Amino acid sequence: MQSTNPYYRTAYAFVVRPGDGLDDLDTLADPRLKTKRIGIVAGTPPATYLAVNGLLTKAKPYPLVVERASIPRQRR
């Protein structure tokens, strides 16, 4: 089997509220995250990283919402 060149890349961001004491956060292994609630889009790669760092117990999963109006009718 021959592998293909990557055709899709994406990035994820960790967003915090100013003043929550996480302004200098640079890793999910930071112990300050153990007490924080974290919102996550369910079934996405960042959920794996939260699990690896023991953060899923306080995570709140949200469903992935796709805007179906932008999908051509014959593909629905």
Secondary structure by P-SEA (a helix, b strand, c coil): cccccccccccccccccccccccccccccccccccbbbbbccccaaaaaaaaacccccbbbbcccccccccccccc
